[in-house]
Amino acid sequence: MLCCQTILTCSILALSISTADAGQCAANIAAVDKAVKEQYVPWTWRTFFMCAVCLGNLLKDDAIVTRKEIYQIGNIRQMAIKMERGGFEKECLDLLKGPMRTLRI
């Protein structure tokens, strides 16, 4: 009886560890999204009337990345999402190291 309880406890522990690790790629993708969003000027009515064409396209003066880098980060992010959905967690985490370093996360 004790052996069955030990096996059950170990299997539940292993399952909880693997599911916690599985969410790390999704958490990194969310962190990259948040960091990219923080690089842009917040939306206000003043910016809407000032420049309706470039609304949502204005980088902050103190942005740490350029538009080209944001484009590259977006492409890497899309590949990471595909890897995460495909179950390639380790590759997804490795792929997101570059954008996270660029965005200083």
Beta strands, then each sheet from edge to edge (+ up, - down):
end
